[in-house]
Amino acid sequence: MAQSAVPATGTSMIAPISAKAIAPWAVFFGILMLVLLYFVGAEQGATALISGEGVHEWVHDGRHLLGFPCH
């Protein structure tokens, strides 16, 4: 007969991840998402941090996909 590689006790072998370990990554990705939301939703006209139309042209289709008006 074949032997099973899974322990018969039914206990999980995966260690839990603490909130302290996840917190820096959650903050990093949260800030990254806010920056991306700014560039897609507001980077044009009077609120522009970068002059010119370059950023607008790169995120133009994403604006329409997400429902942001741009023209």
Secondary structure, 3 states (H helix, E strand, C coil): CCCCCCCCCCCCCCCCCCHHHHHHHHHHHHHHHHHHHHHHHCCCHHHCCCCCCHHHHHHHHHHHHHCCCCC
